[in-house]
């Protein structure tokens, strides 16, 4: 019985690690903010670039540092900015970051 429990727990841990790595793989790359498919230039974060090593950069020098993923939430931390946590969704080359009030900012992947 202990052997079965160990195998079940091990499988769950492996699945969680694979999901996290999958999210980082899908997130990796350069993204630009869009509104109905048109680039947005009026916001502070127009471009974000995520790397598979858990770091990110942006067009705003104070928004760069590390990111971590926990389920459907992403936490961005940086040198000059306090940590920000967003709910996020990736679908069909589109990344949406949702604020706590439900407002979402859409980004399209730059090829």
Secondary structure, DSSP 8 states (H G I E B T S, - for coil): -HHHHHHHHHHHHHHHHHHHHHHHHHH-EEEEEEETTEE--SSS--EEEE-TTSEEEESSTTS-EEEEEETTEEEEEESSS--EEEEEEEETTEEEEE-TTS-EEEEEEE-
